[in-house]
Amino acid sequence: MSSARSQERWLLLAPLTALIVVVGGVGAFLWITNPPEPESSSRPGMTEQPRVARMPRRTSPERPPLEQAPWRIKTFPVAKGGDFTKDLRKSWLRQRPKIKKVVRGVYDELFLDGRAGRGELRDDFANGSGRALLDSAAGLPRGARRVETVRRSARIGVTARRPTRAAAQVVIGVKGLRLRRSFRLRHRSTLWLERDGGRWRVIAFEIDQVPATKA
Amino acid sequence: MRKLIAALVLSAIVAVGAPFVAPWNQTVASPIVIGRVHKDYQPTRGKIFVLVIGNDARAGNPNTARADGIHIIGVNTETMRGGILNFPRDSWVSIPGSGTGRINEALYQGGPKLLATTLESITRIHLDYWVMTGFKGFSAIIRALGGVKLNVQRDLYDPGGSGADIQSGVQSLDDHDSLAYVRTRHNFPQGDIDRTTNQGRFLLAMLRKLRREVTRSPAAVMRWMAVTRKHTRLDVAPSVLFRLGVLASQMSARDIGNVTVPVSTGTVGAASVVFIQPAARSIYARFREHGSL
C-alpha cells in the first residue's frame, strides 16, 4: 500500500518539479537580459556606482507611412454619334472629376481605409448594390495590415451626348501582411454607374479577385 | 483531482514553453489563399419578360406593318437563365376586341400594345416591356454594330424572296445578309416555323456578340443602348434600358433556351394558318414560373 502511495506522490510531484525548473529557467533568462537598474544614491557627495554594461533593448524603428500606387485613370466618351460639339464636350468634361472621385472612393473603402472591413460603405451605391458588394467578400482579408497598393488603374467610358451613364474597368494590385504572413491580391472589377441629379452612383458591378501568383 | 492537477500543470508548461518553439515577428513569405471572388450584382431583380417585334415595315408600307417576328424574351435574374419563346406569325389566335385572326394582325390593328395584350391573354405571362423595329431599323442596327457572327445551319439561297445567298457554317453576316437570314423561309422544310426559330438563333448570336464586346470594354453596353434607342421603338425608359443592357451582358447564350411554340398547319377559309397545340400550355407555365426555358 505504502509503495503505491509513494508512486502516486511521485506522479504528482514530477510534473510540478518540471514546471518549477522551466519557470525558474525563464525567470533567470529574463533577469540576465534585463537586470534591474541600480538605484542612484541620493546622498550628497557620494559618487555613483559605475553602471553595469548591458545589451541595449531592441526597439522597432519608426516605420515610414506606406506609399500607395498612384491612380492611373483614363476616361473616354462613348456613343458620340454624329456631332460631338464643343458644348457637348464641355458638359462631358464637367462630369469627369465627379466620376473619378466615386471610383477612387469605392476602392479606397475596399482596400485602404478599412470601412469595408467594418461593414460600412459610403453612399455611392444605389438599390442595395453596396450591401451586395460588402457581402461579396471582395477587398482585404480580415486582419490585414501594412496594406500597400502596387497598382491602381481604371478605364472609364462615359456616355458622350448626355453624360449620365458610365462603365469603369478597374485593376487593383495589393500586398500586405496577415497573421504574420505576406499576401498579394489582384482585383479586377467593373462598375456601372448612373447619374441621378448631380450624383453618380454604382448600380451594378462585377468582381474578379484572386491571390496573385507571386508571394 | 489528480487528473485536474495534471491538466493544469500541462497547460502551464505549454503556455510558458510555446514562445521558445515558434519565434514571433518572423514573416513567412507564403501567400494566403483568399479564394476566388466572382460575385456579380444585377441592377434588377426577379423575372423580366420583354416582347421583341420585327415588323415588315419598309418603304412601301410604313403604316400598315405586320409582325414578321414575334418573340418573348424572359430572364430570371436569380438563376441568370432565360428563354426565347417564338411565335410563328401565322398563328391563329384570339385577339382581344377583334375576334380571331393571325397573330401578326394584332400589330396592324392595335400596335405593339395590342400584340402584347394578345400574347398575355394566350400565355398568361405579364410582359414588362416591348421593343420593335422594321427592316430599315434592323439593318441600321446591324450596320452600326459591325455585323453578327453565327453558325448558319444550312445553305440559304433565296434570290426571289429574302435575297439570301449564305453558305452554311460560321459566318460573319453584314446588315444585308443578316436581314436576309432572318427573313428566309423558302429554304426550310417547315417554312415560317423554321424561320421563327432561326430568328431566335439570331437573337442569341447578338447576345454572344454583346457579351464579347462588354468583356473587352464594359462601356459597350452604352454603345449598344444608343444604337437600340436610335433604331427601334420601345417603351423602355433609358435607365431601365441601361439596366437591362448590363443584365444581358452578363448572360451566357448557353443558359438561354430557344423554343418555338408547337403548332400544326391548317387553313381557315382560304387562309393558310398554324394552330398552337395544347402542349404549348406547359411551356407557357414553365416560362411563367421560372423565367427560363
Interface residues (C-beta under 8 A of the other chain):
Chain A: E8 L11 L12 P15 L16 A18 L19 V22 V23 V26 F76 V78 A79 G81 N127 S129 A132 L133 D135 S136 A137 A138 P141 R155 I156 G157 V158 T159 T164 R165 A166 A167 A168 Q169 L177 R178 L179 R180 R181 S182 F183 R184 L185 T190 W192 E194 I203 A204 F205 E206 I207 D208 Q209 V210 P211 A212 A215
Chain B: R2 I5 A6 V9 L10 A12 I13 V16 G17 W24 N25 Q26 T27 V28 A29 S30 P31 I32 V33 I34 G35 R36 V37 H38 K39 D40 Y41 Q42 P43 S217 P218 A219 V221 M222 R223 M225 A226 V227 P238 S239 F242 R243 V246 L247 Q250
